[in-house]
Amino acid sequence: MNSTQTQNKQIPALELEGVTMRIAGLTAVDNASFAVPAGKIVSLIGPNGAGKTTTYNVISGYMKPTSGRVKLFGHDITGMAPEQISALGLVRSFQRTSIFSACTVAENILTALHLKGECGVLQSLLRTHKFRKEEADLQAQAHDLIAFLGLSARANTLASNLSYGEQRLLGVGLALAAKPKVLLLDEPAAGLNPSETEAFKEMVRRIGQGGVTVLLVEHDMHMVMSISDHIVVLNYGRLIATGSPSEIQNDPEVIRAYLGSGIEHAEN
Ligand SMILES: Nc1ncnc2c1ncn2[C@@H]1O[C@H](COP(=O)(O)OP(=O)(O)OP(=O)(O)O)[C@@H](O)[C@H]1O
């Protein structure tokens, strides 16, 4: 490994430095600093109102922090617009799915892949060689992505006819179509039944194995404890602990914050 590679390896995919976000006189995030190492699955957890969604809003450009900095692979992205940030490789999959319900699974994925395509309107109207080649490439990519999501049998089903769990998978598929380097998942297991949660967990693992850095906000502690390489805990906007799943489960301040929730018994 050369010195540039060694240096790159050490630059975190995402880094928050002293991020504070005040909203209407309330400090929703209070001087939070943490790093998400490249290629890892990191969960951001905390009781209701701890500041997780606000942190996501700051990271993805939906809110400009009152103070502090956000860095993506060492580049300062603080205050950039969400579209600029996603163009740099940080993509957020929303809690509510953003799928086109009147289109099929394949049409949804192809539309999302086209947003990343290079051909313009003129090339598509003229059906140039470049356009036809790109179209064939996108079809192949859509096929592979739909298989990755486990939705091959549903490729021609209207999104509105998918089960809730399948719709959530498609929502993540749309985010993956943007070819993220860092993927922010917002409560992916919310509303899923146990077998759907299991399928989702496996998919998040495979996304991580594919080299995408994953930051996850999730209330399902079994899921968090079983797939995270690293966990960051917020309480009342403050970072109270970071560590491995077992360190977090045994951290007295985390146990206090989650009193009665059974976090210390969540499976690892
Ligand atoms: N737009 C807003 N206006 C006023 N207060 C807000 C706003 N957004 C967040 N807050 C407050 O900031 C604090 C942190 O909220 P946030 O939604 O970030 O927490 P959370 O950890 O995501 O909670 P949950 O797990 O319930 O989704 C809360 O006290 C919340 O009421």
The ligand as a Gaussian input file, in Angstrom:
#p B3LYP/6-31G(d) Opt

LIG

0 1
 N      -38.268000      21.858000      13.356000
 C      -38.239000      21.809000      14.704000
 N      -38.844000      22.760000      15.456000
 C      -38.794000      22.719000      16.802000
 N      -38.171000      21.763000      17.514000
 C      -37.565000      20.775000      16.797000
 C      -37.560000      20.744000      15.365000
 N      -36.867000      19.656000      14.959000
 C      -36.453000      19.034000      16.095000
 N      -36.874000      19.699000      17.179000
 C      -36.620000      19.332000      18.599000
 O      -35.261000      18.967000      18.683000
 C      -35.105000      17.834000      19.543000
 C      -34.448000      16.719000      18.771000
 O      -35.385000      16.209000      17.816000
 P      -35.034000      15.051000      16.767000
 O      -36.244000      14.859000      15.916000
 O      -33.768000      15.384000      16.091000
 O      -34.834000      13.810000      17.734000
 P      -34.800000      12.247000      17.355000
 O      -33.688000      11.666000      18.152000
 O      -34.742000      12.063000      15.887000
 O      -36.185000      11.739000      17.917000
 P      -37.109000      10.482000      17.452000
 O      -36.375000       9.246000      17.813000
 O      -38.342000      10.670000      18.287000
 O      -37.349000      10.632000      15.975000
 C      -36.489000      17.485000      20.064000
 O      -36.671000      18.096000      21.326000
 C      -37.410000      18.092000      19.020000
 O      -38.647000      18.430000      19.602000

